[in-house]
């Protein structure tokens, strides 16, 4: 009887030191885990993040991981924007890869490409074969200082069907070629999400985002919010003259996108002879009385201090008036 208890105790102790291995994760589950870890470290600490390059011997697998990680991070991040690769950045990465004898693009070059995309944080990684499967290593670092904010490591089973499919696709199909043309002009980058998800963008008469206006151009802006909120809109012209925009309705519903000015027949135009930087700031609050006083005391510290609450937010769009 004593021997039996002793044997059981040894088995129990062994199990406590060496727990059962977790079930192999699919590639999608691995990317979801990675996004959760990375987003926790960077969300709110940087404004825009870009997943730029996953080094692998198989181009299709690399592209699949980049796209998958972009998708997962976009869902996980609440206060940080995503800047996805475009044809121009892909062409730069490809050109540098072809130039290097090793085929590997330097981290410094990737940092420069990230900066060109408007990102202040980039995610790089490696997908390599290891015993029993594949190992994915990711790290997020700042563009300006190159400081690593977070690193992550995960393993995918060699039996994972999606990995096999992308490897075979890489073998059967040539890697897409991207022609390096002139860098596309970006009209504006989406602002970081705030507590109420309020965003604003300057638009032309066709509803297209713009950052430059000219004399007599119509001034219009699109405002959206993730939560119900009351709005107050402050316009500052090139002479730093401040004007509160009259509103027909200052309540915006969750998920709604509205165009201002919203008063029927009202048209704002760029004034002749005034050139320079102008801006429009939207103040939002879930309680109307918490909006800033619409008088001459604009942008005072009183409102900035009150912004610490989770039920208030502001978003600003800047644009240039040229001749």
Secondary structure, DSSP 8 states (H G I E B T S, - for coil): -HHHHHHHHHHHHHHHHS--------HHHHHHHHHHHHHHHHBTTBSEEEEEEEE-S-HHHHHHHHHHHHHHHHHH-SS-EE----HHHHHHHHHHHHHSTT----HHHHHHHHHHTT-SEEEEEEEEEETTEEEEEEEEEETTT--EEEEEEEEEETT-HHHHHHHHHHHHS---------------------TT--EEEEE-TTS-B-SEEETT-B-EEEEE-SS-EEEEEEEE-TT--EEE---S--EE-TT-EEEE--STT---B--TT--EEEEEEEEEESSGGGS---SS--S-HHHHHHTTSTTEEEEEEEEEEE-
